[in-house]
């Protein structure tokens, strides 16, 4: 499985959260504590929003702990909203096109988990993606297919609803193929204005997910002032000492914007 984090709030240097903490995302790429696989060395990626509606993106296949470009970029870029992801492949090849985050138009999407029996239903799921979106598919992962299917089902206007409809369609294909393996995910998506995260699984064993508010984030950024209304959602805490990390409940979604955050139930929408 993978590890990821999403930040929204006043602009901060990405390295303050991705690189420097005691248990940073880069450290998690080498020794994750709460994932199925401790090593997440099959590539990494960043997506960030600046002055344009569309996100910038950088992805590579090197392990996050062994890429000097990642260090240089995160130490130089400040962003009000960014994603970072380290990948552990669940069967597809290690290639740049398979590294998260995935983007389309102004949307970015990243995921931790697995669609059970993916090889058996891949063709059926991909057939549900409209031609104009399928032409954007560059890799072979279940994540990218899920993302494009969600875009086809309204994700750009309704991120949570688009994801719920896409998950419902995939679950329908799994049931039709009589696949017993579970569907498990934590996912994050953004249109550049808010971060929408969901934690759900078909067997009630979703990957871990936590959130933190401004006080915990200030400790890592060194900014005690000017960091109000900041949110961090991530696969596992950046330290083991703070009590500021709040687990995101199974079967729920967290929607974080600069001025508010709300937690909602999440369930697939079946056709």
C-alpha positions as CSV (number, residue, x, y, z in Angstrom):
1,X,0.0,0.0,0.0
2,X,1.0,3.7,-0.3
3,X,1.3,6.7,2.0
4,X,0.1,10.2,1.3
5,X,-0.7,13.6,2.7
6,X,-2.8,16.6,1.7
7,X,-2.5,20.1,3.0
8,X,-4.8,23.2,2.7
9,X,-4.3,26.5,4.4
10,X,-2.0,29.5,4.3
11,X,1.0,29.0,2.0
12,X,3.7,26.9,3.6
13,X,7.0,25.4,2.3
14,X,6.3,21.8,1.3
15,X,9.4,20.5,2.9
16,X,8.1,21.5,6.3
17,X,5.6,18.6,6.1
18,X,7.0,16.3,3.4
19,X,10.6,16.2,4.3
20,X,11.6,17.5,7.8
21,X,9.3,16.0,10.5
22,X,10.6,13.1,12.6
23,X,8.2,10.7,10.7
24,X,7.9,12.7,7.5
25,X,6.3,11.3,4.3
26,X,9.8,10.7,3.0
27,X,10.7,8.7,6.1
28,X,7.4,6.8,5.7
29,X,8.6,5.8,2.2
30,X,11.4,3.9,3.9
31,X,9.7,2.8,7.2
32,X,6.0,3.3,7.4
33,X,4.5,2.3,10.8
34,X,0.8,1.9,10.1
35,X,0.7,0.5,6.6
36,X,0.6,-3.0,5.2
37,X,4.1,-2.6,3.7
38,X,6.8,-0.7,5.6
39,X,8.6,0.3,2.4
40,X,7.0,2.5,-0.2
41,X,9.8,2.8,-2.8
42,X,8.0,2.5,-6.1
43,X,8.0,6.1,-6.9
44,X,6.5,9.3,-5.6
45,X,4.6,12.4,-6.7
46,X,3.7,16.0,-5.8
47,X,0.8,18.1,-7.0
48,X,0.4,21.7,-5.9
49,X,-1.7,24.8,-6.7
50,X,-0.3,28.2,-7.3
51,X,-1.6,31.1,-9.5
52,X,-3.3,28.9,-12.1
53,X,-6.5,26.8,-11.8
54,X,-4.6,23.7,-12.8
55,X,-2.1,22.0,-10.5
56,X,1.5,21.7,-11.1
57,X,2.9,18.2,-10.8
58,X,6.1,16.3,-10.4
59,X,6.4,12.5,-10.4
60,X,9.3,10.1,-10.7
61,X,10.1,6.4,-10.2
62,X,13.0,6.8,-7.8
63,X,12.3,6.1,-4.1
64,X,11.4,9.3,-2.3
65,X,14.4,9.0,0.1
66,X,16.8,8.9,-2.9
67,X,15.8,11.8,-5.1
68,X,17.6,15.1,-4.7
69,X,15.0,16.8,-7.0
70,X,12.3,16.1,-4.5
71,X,14.3,17.8,-1.7
72,X,15.1,20.8,-3.9
73,X,11.5,21.3,-5.0
74,X,9.9,20.9,-1.6
75,X,12.4,23.3,-0.1
76,X,11.7,26.0,-2.7
77,X,7.9,25.7,-3.3
78,X,5.4,27.3,-1.0
79,X,1.8,26.4,-1.6
80,X,-1.7,26.9,-0.1
81,X,-2.8,23.4,-1.3
82,X,-0.7,20.5,-2.1
83,X,-0.6,16.7,-2.3
84,X,2.3,14.3,-1.8
85,X,2.4,10.6,-2.3
86,X,4.8,7.7,-2.0
87,X,3.9,4.5,-3.8
88,X,4.1,0.8,-3.0
89,X,2.9,-1.0,-6.1
90,X,0.1,-3.6,-5.8
91,X,1.0,-5.3,-9.0
92,X,1.4,-2.8,-11.8
93,X,4.8,-1.7,-13.1
94,X,7.0,1.0,-11.6
95,X,6.8,3.8,-14.1
96,X,6.2,7.5,-14.0
97,X,2.8,7.2,-15.6
98,X,1.7,4.9,-12.7
99,X,2.8,7.3,-10.0
100,X,0.3,9.4,-8.1
101,X,-1.2,12.1,-8.1
102,X,-3.2,11.8,-11.3
103,X,-4.5,15.0,-12.8
104,X,-7.2,16.1,-15.2
105,X,-8.1,19.7,-15.9
106,X,-8.1,21.4,-12.5
107,X,-8.5,18.1,-10.5
108,X,-5.9,16.0,-8.8
109,X,-6.4,12.6,-7.2
110,X,-4.4,10.2,-5.2
111,X,-5.2,6.9,-3.5
112,X,-4.0,4.3,-1.1
113,X,-5.6,0.8,-1.3
114,X,-6.5,-1.7,-3.9
115,X,-9.4,-2.9,-6.0
116,X,-9.6,-6.6,-5.3
117,X,-9.3,-8.8,-8.4
118,X,-8.3,-5.8,-10.5
119,X,-6.8,-7.9,-13.3
120,X,-10.1,-9.8,-13.7
121,X,-12.3,-6.7,-14.0
122,X,-9.9,-4.2,-15.5
123,X,-11.3,-4.5,-19.1
124,X,-14.9,-4.1,-17.8
125,X,-14.1,-1.1,-15.7
126,X,-12.1,0.6,-18.5
127,X,-15.1,0.1,-20.8
128,X,-17.1,2.3,-18.5
129,X,-14.8,5.3,-19.1
130,X,-15.9,7.5,-22.0
131,X,-13.5,7.6,-25.0
132,X,-12.5,11.3,-24.5
133,X,-11.4,10.5,-21.0
134,X,-9.9,7.1,-21.7
135,X,-7.6,8.9,-24.2
136,X,-6.1,10.6,-21.2
137,X,-5.1,7.3,-19.5
138,X,-1.3,7.0,-19.5
139,X,-0.7,4.2,-17.0
140,X,-2.1,0.8,-16.0
141,X,-3.1,1.3,-12.3
142,X,-6.5,0.7,-10.8
143,X,-6.2,4.2,-9.2
144,X,-6.0,6.1,-12.5
145,X,-9.0,4.1,-13.9
146,X,-11.0,4.9,-10.8
147,X,-10.1,8.6,-11.1
148,X,-11.2,8.8,-14.8
149,X,-14.4,6.9,-14.0
150,X,-15.1,9.4,-11.2
151,X,-14.4,12.3,-13.6
152,X,-16.9,10.8,-16.0
153,X,-19.4,10.6,-13.2
154,X,-19.2,14.3,-12.2
155,X,-16.2,14.6,-10.0
156,X,-15.1,18.0,-11.2
157,X,-18.4,19.6,-10.1
158,X,-19.1,17.1,-7.2
159,X,-15.9,15.4,-6.1
160,X,-17.4,13.3,-3.4
161,X,-20.5,12.3,-5.4
162,X,-18.3,11.5,-8.4
163,X,-16.1,9.2,-6.4
164,X,-19.1,7.5,-4.7
165,X,-20.7,6.7,-8.1
166,X,-17.4,5.4,-9.5
167,X,-16.8,3.2,-6.5
168,X,-20.4,1.9,-6.9
169,X,-19.7,1.0,-10.5
170,X,-16.5,-0.8,-9.7
171,X,-18.1,-2.7,-6.9
172,X,-20.9,-3.8,-9.3
173,X,-18.2,-5.2,-11.6
174,X,-16.6,-7.0,-8.7
175,X,-19.9,-8.6,-7.7
176,X,-20.7,-9.6,-11.3
177,X,-17.3,-11.3,-11.5
178,X,-17.8,-12.9,-8.1
179,X,-14.6,-11.5,-6.7
180,X,-14.2,-12.2,-3.0
181,X,-11.2,-9.9,-2.5
182,X,-12.0,-6.6,-0.8
183,X,-12.1,-3.1,-2.2
184,X,-10.1,-0.8,0.2
185,X,-9.2,2.8,-0.1
186,X,-8.3,6.1,1.3
187,X,-8.5,8.7,-1.4
188,X,-7.9,12.5,-1.7
189,X,-9.1,14.8,-4.5
190,X,-9.1,18.5,-5.0
191,X,-10.2,21.1,-7.5
192,X,-7.8,23.7,-6.1
193,X,-10.4,25.2,-3.7
194,X,-10.9,22.4,-1.1
195,X,-9.6,19.0,-0.3
196,X,-12.0,16.1,-0.2
197,X,-10.9,12.8,1.4
198,X,-12.7,9.5,1.8
199,X,-12.0,6.3,3.8
200,X,-14.0,3.3,2.8
201,X,-13.6,-0.5,2.3
202,X,-16.0,-3.4,1.6
203,X,-14.7,-5.4,4.6
204,X,-14.4,-2.6,7.1
205,X,-10.6,-2.7,7.1
206,X,-9.7,0.5,5.3
207,X,-6.1,1.8,5.3
208,X,-5.3,4.3,8.1
209,X,-6.1,8.0,7.7
210,X,-5.7,10.9,10.1
211,X,-6.3,14.6,10.2
212,X,-4.8,17.5,12.1
213,X,-5.6,21.2,12.5
214,X,-3.5,24.4,12.7
215,X,-1.8,23.9,16.1
216,X,-0.2,20.6,15.1
217,X,0.8,21.9,11.7
218,X,2.3,25.0,13.3
219,X,4.7,22.8,15.3
220,X,6.2,21.4,12.1
221,X,6.2,24.6,10.0
222,X,7.6,26.8,12.8
223,X,4.8,29.3,12.3
224,X,2.9,30.1,15.4
225,X,1.2,33.0,13.7
226,X,-0.6,33.3,10.4
227,X,-1.4,29.6,10.1
228,X,-5.1,29.7,11.1
229,X,-7.6,27.5,9.2
230,X,-5.0,25.0,8.1
231,X,-5.8,21.3,7.6
232,X,-3.5,18.3,7.1
233,X,-5.0,14.9,6.1
234,X,-2.5,12.0,5.9
235,X,-2.0,8.3,6.0
236,X,-0.1,8.3,9.3
237,X,1.1,10.9,11.9
238,X,4.3,12.9,11.4
239,X,5.3,12.1,15.0
240,X,4.3,9.7,17.7
241,X,4.2,12.2,20.6
242,X,1.4,14.7,19.7
243,X,-2.2,14.0,20.6
244,X,-3.4,16.3,17.8
245,X,-3.9,13.5,15.3
246,X,-7.5,12.5,14.8
247,X,-8.4,9.3,13.1
248,X,-10.8,9.6,10.2
249,X,-13.6,7.1,10.8
250,X,-14.3,4.1,8.6
251,X,-16.9,4.9,6.0
252,X,-16.5,8.7,6.2
253,X,-15.4,11.7,4.2
254,X,-13.6,14.8,5.3
255,X,-14.0,18.0,3.3
256,X,-11.5,20.7,4.2
257,X,-11.7,24.3,2.9
258,X,-9.8,27.4,4.0
259,X,-12.6,28.5,6.2
260,X,-14.2,25.3,7.4
261,X,-14.1,21.5,7.6
262,X,-16.9,19.0,7.8
263,X,-17.0,15.2,8.2
264,X,-19.7,13.3,6.3
265,X,-20.7,9.6,5.9
266,X,-19.3,8.0,2.7
267,X,-20.9,5.1,0.9
268,X,-20.7,4.0,-2.8
269,X,-23.7,5.0,-5.0
270,X,-24.9,2.0,-7.0
271,X,-26.6,2.6,-10.4
